[in-house]
Every structure is written in structure tokens, then in C-alpha cells.
Amino acid sequence: MRDDPLLVDTNILVYAYDRSEPAKQSRARTILSRLQRLGAGVLSTQVLVEFFSAITRKLTERMTAQEGYAHLREYARSWKVVSVTPEIVLESGRGVAEYQLPIYDAQLWATAKQNDISVVLSEDFSHGARIEGVKFLNPFIATFPGEE
């Protein structure tokens, strides 16, 4: 796996806990473990909020707020986390206007762009797509550069 930072989208985190998708759950756990071990994974405050919401409200086997908080706290403590800033919010709006991205996808793109992260791992974008130097890779359909 590469040494460059990779911004991880919410769906990767959520699948690690989603028992209804065993293949994606296994793959997500492998990805997250490797990224954490290498210190190459980056999360955003947006991703952490979406993650907590999804695992406590949307999974078939939802977690309690206490269980969700424990996982949220662990990610916040053990991963590099970048904040969503006013500049990122403005850039997100431009991403919606210029590239027709949904606002939360635009915010993920803007977060990567503003933090000089060239790769976003997500299943929400076209695999291999690039927007202004940020490349989107879906790790559920293919390996990504440098993956062992």
C-alpha cells in the first residue's frame, strides 16, 4: 500500500461494521487495518459525523449511541483527522456548481483538495475519476496503487 495519505469516505468505515454485506465488510476491515498500520489513512470531521449517524441509525443491526461513541472516539484518537473549514465549505459549493457533485461528495473532494490529499477511497464516485488533481478509487471493485 502506498505511503501517500488517502482520504477515506464514510462508506468504507460503515461497511467495516455492516454484517449484511460480508464481502464488503471483510474488504473494508482489511483496508482500514492496512491504512491504520501504515499511518496513511485520513478521516475528516464530516466522515466521522456521517459514520456515527450511519452506524447508530442506518445499519440493519444498529449500534447503541454508547457503542457508536466508543468507535467514534477510537477513530478520532488513532487516525489523522482533518477539519472541515469555511474554505472547504466554499470549495464544496464550487464543486456542486462546476462539477454537479452532490454537496457531501463535493465536501469530501474539497477536503482532499484543500489538504493536498491526492486520492479518495470511496464507492460514491466513478472509479478512476479525477477532479482537479484528486483521484477517486473504489476499493471494492479494484485494488489501488501500491496496495499489497
N, C-alpha and C positions, 0 to 999 in steps of 0.2 A: 504494500500500500504506500502511497505517496507520502512525502513529508510536508507538502504544502497543506495549509488549512483547508478544510472542506466545511461549508455551512450545511448543517443537517436540518431538513424540513421536519415539521411535526409528524407527518405520516410515518416516517422511519421510527421515531420514538414510540408512537402509538402501536404500530404493528408488533413491537417487541413484547407487548402485553396482551395482544389480541389473539385469544385461543381459537377464534372462529376462522383464522387464516393461518394454519400451521406452517405452511411453506414460507409465507412472508414473515411469520413470527421468528422462525429459525434464521432466515436470512438477515432480518433486522438485528437480531441479537448478535450475530456474527459481525456485522458491520459496526455496530456500536462498541462491541468489545475491542475490535481492532483499532478503531479510531481513538478510543479512550487510552488504550495501551500505548499508542504512539503519540498521544497528545495532539493529534491532528484534527480532531473534531471541534467544531464551534457551534454553539447554540445562540439564539437571540432571545431577548426577553419576550418577543412575540411568540416564538416557538414554545417557550416554557408555559406561557399562559394558555395557548391553544392545547398543549399537551395535557395540562391539568383538567381543562374543560372536557376534553375527549375521554380521558380515562375514567372520569367520575360521572359523565353524563351520557356518553355515546356508545361505549362498548357493550356488547351483549352481556358480558359479566363485568358490570361496572364496579369500580373500586369505591370504597368509602372516601369521604373527604380526608380522613386521617391517613389512610393508605396512600392516596394520591399525593398528599402533602409530603409524606416521607420520601416518595420517589422524586418529587419536585425538588425538595431540599437536597437530595443526593446529587442530582444533575447540576443544580446551581453551585454546589460546593466542589464538584470534581471535574467539571468541564469549563472551558473558556466560554464565557457568556458576554456577548456584545449587546449594548442597549440600543433600543430604537430611539433616535434623536429627532428633533424637529426637522433637521436636514434630510433625514431618511424619509420622514413623512412627506415632505415636499417632493423628493425624488420619486416616491411611490406614486404620487399624483401624476407626475410626468410619465411614469411607466404605464399608467392607465390610459392617459391621453394619447401617447405616442405609439404604444405597443398593444393597446387593448387588453392588457392584463387585468384579471380580477384584482381588487385592491390588496388583498392579503398576499397574493402571489407577487404583486408589484412591490410590496413592502419587503418580502424576502429577497427579491432581486436587488432592491435598493440597499438593503442591509449588507449584502455581499459586496456590491459595488463600492459603497462608502467605506468598507473595512478592508478593501483590497483582497478579497477572497474570490478567487477565480472559478471555483467550482461549487455548485449547489447540488446536493443529493436530494432528489425528490421524485415522486411519481406524478406530480401535478403539471409538469412541463413536457414538451416533446423531447424525447431522449436525444441528446447531442445538440440541442438548440443553443444558440449564443445570442446574448443581447449585451452590446457594449462591453465586451470582454468577459462577461460572466457566462460560463457554460453550465448547462443543466444536464445531469445524468440520472437516469432511473436505475438504481442498483438492483431492482427486482427483475429487470429484463436483460441486463448485461453486466459484466464486470466493468470497472472503471480504471483509468490509468494508474498503474503502479500497484493494483490490487494483487495480492499473492494468490 
